[in-house]
């Protein structure tokens, strides 16, 4: 059975990713500020910026046997939410292939979207967004 339903994408989740050594050599070191959980996003952005193909192969199968460290305790979950939020902003602000003004606008736009989304009730989550811009 032959599968030709592969898709070119900008980014993908990398728990099962195949990356050549040549590609890693071309894209260089990944951003240490995006760890943990965003190294796959950083790798895809850097590869795409070097005209490398980032592809999704929907028929590939894998089983992930490990668990998530963030689900074990409320403290870990809070840290995971903080890192996720922080990494969203860093990803927008530090795009090496974008102009600074465009990166800043994208990060501010994301902040305004989050503010609008959280206003009706879950305002506690805005704490994580505030920490990104102001600090702890």
KEKE-3310 file (N, C-alpha, C; in steps of 0.2 Angstrom, whole numbers, plus 5000, padded with zeros to 4 digits):
npx = (5004:5003:5007:5004:5000:5007:5010:5016:5021:5021:5026:5027:5023:5035:5037:5039:5050:5059:5075:5088:5106:5113:5104:5102:5115:5115:5105:5109:5113:5099:5087:5090:5081:5069:5067:5058:5049:5047:5057:5055:5047:5055:5066:5058:5055:5068:5073:5063:5066:5078:5075:5072:5062:5048:5038:5023:5018:5005:5001:5011:5015:5017:5021:5020:5028:5032:5028:5020:5029:5022:5009:5009:5008:5000:5009:5019:5010:5007:5020:5021:5011:5016:5028:5024:5016:5026:5035:5027:5027:5041:5043:5036:5042:5056:5058:5070:5069:5060:5056:5060:5050:5038:5039:5037:5025:5017:5019:5013:5000:4996:4996:4985:4975:4975:4971:4958:4952:4953:4946:4931:4931:4942:4953:4964:4973:4979:4990:5001:5004:5007:5018:5028:5030:5033:5040:5043)
npy = (4994:5011:5027:5043:5055:5066:5081:5098:5108:5122:5121:5108:5096:5088:5075:5063:5064:5066:5071:5076:5074:5084:5094:5098:5103:5114:5122:5126:5129:5127:5138:5141:5147:5143:5131:5120:5110:5117:5115:5108:5117:5128:5121:5118:5131:5136:5127:5129:5142:5141:5136:5122:5107:5105:5092:5084:5067:5059:5045:5039:5029:5029:5025:5033:5030:5036:5047:5063:5076:5087:5084:5078:5085:5099:5110:5107:5108:5122:5127:5122:5128:5142:5141:5137:5148:5159:5154:5155:5169:5172:5165:5173:5185:5183:5179:5174:5177:5187:5205:5216:5225:5219:5207:5212:5217:5205:5199:5208:5208:5195:5196:5204:5197:5186:5194:5198:5185:5180:5189:5187:5178:5170:5177:5175:5168:5177:5182:5174:5179:5193:5191:5188:5200:5209:5202:5191)
npz = (5000:4995:5001:4998:5004:5010:5019:5017:5030:5041:5055:5067:5079:5088:5094:5087:5076:5062:5058:5048:5050:5042:5041:5054:5056:5047:5053:5065:5083:5094:5101:5118:5127:5124:5129:5140:5128:5116:5107:5096:5088:5087:5079:5067:5063:5060:5051:5040:5037:5031:5019:5020:5019:5029:5034:5036:5039:5039:5039:5047:5061:5079:5095:5111:5125:5137:5150:5154:5162:5167:5171:5184:5196:5204:5205:5195:5184:5184:5182:5169:5162:5163:5156:5143:5140:5141:5131:5119:5117:5116:5105:5096:5097:5094:5081:5070:5056:5054:5053:5066:5070:5065:5072:5085:5084:5082:5094:5103:5098:5101:5115:5116:5111:5121:5132:5129:5127:5140:5148:5151:5162:5167:5173:5181:5173:5166:5173:5170:5157:5160:5168:5158:5151:5162:5172:5186)
capx = (5000:5008:5004:5007:4996:5011:5009:5021:5018:5026:5028:5024:5024:5041:5038:5041:5052:5065:5079:5094:5111:5115:5099:5104:5121:5113:5101:5113:5110:5092:5086:5089:5076:5062:5066:5056:5043:5047:5063:5052:5044:5061:5069:5055:5056:5074:5073:5060:5070:5084:5072:5071:5055:5045:5033:5019:5017:4999:5001:5016:5013:5022:5018:5024:5028:5034:5022:5021:5031:5018:5003:5010:5006:4998:5015:5022:5006:5008:5026:5020:5007:5020:5033:5020:5014:5032:5037:5023:5029:5048:5043:5034:5047:5063:5058:5075:5067:5056:5058:5059:5043:5033:5039:5034:5017:5014:5019:5007:4993:4995:4994:4978:4970:4974:4967:4951:4950:4952:4941:4925:4931:4948:4958:4970:4978:4983:4996:5006:5005:5010:5025:5032:5033:5035:5044:5040)
capy = (5000:5017:5033:5049:5060:5070:5088:5102:5112:5127:5118:5102:5093:5084:5069:5058:5069:5063:5077:5074:5078:5089:5099:5101:5107:5120:5127:5128:5128:5129:5143:5138:5150:5140:5124:5114:5109:5121:5114:5106:5123:5131:5117:5119:5137:5137:5123:5132:5148:5138:5132:5115:5105:5102:5089:5079:5061:5057:5038:5036:5028:5028:5025:5037:5027:5041:5052:5070:5079:5093:5081:5075:5089:5106:5114:5106:5111:5129:5128:5120:5134:5147:5140:5137:5155:5162:5152:5158:5176:5172:5163:5178:5191:5181:5176:5177:5178:5192:5211:5217:5228:5213:5202:5215:5218:5199:5197:5212:5205:5189:5198:5207:5191:5183:5198:5197:5179:5179:5194:5185:5174:5166:5182:5172:5166:5183:5182:5171:5184:5198:5189:5188:5206:5213:5198:5188)
capz = (5000:4995:5004:4995:5007:5014:5018:5019:5035:5044:5061:5069:5086:5087:5098:5082:5071:5058:5056:5046:5053:5038:5043:5061:5055:5044:5057:5071:5090:5095:5106:5125:5131:5122:5132:5137:5124:5110:5103:5089:5085:5085:5074:5061:5060:5058:5045:5035:5035:5027:5013:5021:5019:5035:5031:5040:5036:5043:5040:5051:5067:5084:5102:5115:5131:5142:5153:5154:5169:5169:5174:5190:5202:5202:5204:5189:5179:5184:5178:5162:5159:5163:5151:5137:5138:5139:5124:5114:5116:5114:5098:5092:5097:5092:5075:5066:5049:5053:5056:5073:5071:5064:5078:5091:5083:5083:5101:5106:5095:5105:5121:5116:5110:5127:5137:5126:5129:5148:5152:5154:5168:5169:5173:5184:5168:5163:5177:5166:5152:5163:5170:5152:5150:5167:5176:5191)
cpx = (5004:5004:5008:5003:5001:5010:5015:5017:5023:5030:5024:5026:5030:5042:5041:5043:5058:5069:5086:5100:5114:5110:5101:5111:5120:5109:5104:5110:5103:5092:5085:5084:5069:5062:5062:5050:5043:5053:5061:5050:5050:5065:5065:5055:5062:5075:5069:5063:5076:5081:5072:5064:5053:5039:5029:5017:5011:4999:5006:5013:5018:5018:5022:5023:5029:5028:5025:5023:5026:5011:5003:5008:5004:5004:5018:5017:5006:5014:5025:5016:5012:5025:5030:5019:5021:5035:5033:5026:5036:5048:5041:5039:5054:5063:5064:5074:5062:5059:5056:5052:5038:5033:5036:5027:5014:5014:5013:5000:4991:4993:4987:4973:4969:4970:4960:4948:4948:4948:4935:4925:4938:4954:4964:4975:4982:4989:5002:5009:5009:5017:5030:5035:5036:5040:5040:5039)
cpy = (5006:5023:5039:5055:5064:5077:5092:5107:5117:5124:5112:5100:5088:5078:5063:5062:5065:5070:5074:5078:5084:5095:5102:5105:5113:5125:5129:5126:5130:5134:5140:5141:5147:5133:5125:5114:5113:5120:5112:5112:5127:5128:5118:5125:5139:5133:5126:5138:5147:5135:5125:5113:5102:5099:5084:5073:5058:5049:5035:5035:5027:5028:5028:5033:5031:5045:5059:5073:5084:5090:5078:5079:5096:5111:5113:5109:5118:5131:5127:5126:5140:5147:5140:5145:5159:5160:5154:5165:5176:5170:5169:5184:5189:5178:5179:5179:5184:5199:5212:5220:5223:5208:5205:5216:5211:5197:5202:5210:5199:5191:5200:5202:5187:5187:5197:5191:5177:5184:5191:5181:5172:5171:5180:5170:5171:5184:5180:5176:5190:5197:5189:5195:5210:5209:5195:5193)
cpz = (5000:4997:5001:4998:5012:5013:5021:5024:5038:5051:5063:5076:5085:5091:5094:5076:5068:5055:5054:5049:5049:5040:5049:5060:5052:5049:5063:5078:5090:5101:5113:5129:5129:5125:5138:5133:5118:5106:5096:5085:5082:5079:5067:5058:5057:5051:5039:5033:5031:5021:5014:5021:5026:5033:5037:5036:5041:5044:5044:5058:5072:5091:5107:5122:5137:5144:5153:5161:5171:5173:5181:5196:5199:5201:5197:5183:5179:5180:5171:5158:5158:5157:5144:5135:5136:5132:5118:5112:5114:5107:5093:5091:5094:5086:5071:5059:5048:5055:5063:5074:5070:5070:5084:5090:5084:5090:5105:5104:5099:5112:5121:5115:5117:5132:5135:5128:5136:5151:5155:5160:5171:5169:5177:5179:5165:5167:5173:5160:5155:5165:5164:5151:5155:5172:5182:5197)
residu = (UNK:UNK:UNK:UNK:UNK:UNK:UNK:UNK:UNK:UNK:UNK:UNK:UNK:UNK:UNK:UNK:UNK:UNK:UNK:UNK:UNK:UNK:UNK:UNK:UNK:UNK:UNK:UNK:UNK:UNK:UNK:UNK:UNK:UNK:UNK:UNK:UNK:UNK:UNK:UNK:UNK:UNK:UNK:UNK:UNK:UNK:UNK:UNK:UNK:UNK:UNK:UNK:UNK:UNK:UNK:UNK:UNK:UNK:UNK:UNK:UNK:UNK:UNK:UNK:UNK:UNK:UNK:UNK:UNK:UNK:UNK:UNK:UNK:UNK:UNK:UNK:UNK:UNK:UNK:UNK:UNK:UNK:UNK:UNK:UNK:UNK:UNK:UNK:UNK:UNK:UNK:UNK:UNK:UNK:UNK:UNK:UNK:UNK:UNK:UNK:UNK:UNK:UNK:UNK:UNK:UNK:UNK:UNK:UNK:UNK:UNK:UNK:UNK:UNK:UNK:UNK:UNK:UNK:UNK:UNK:UNK:UNK:UNK:UNK:UNK:UNK:UNK:UNK:UNK:UNK:UNK:UNK:UNK:UNK:UNK:UNK)
# end
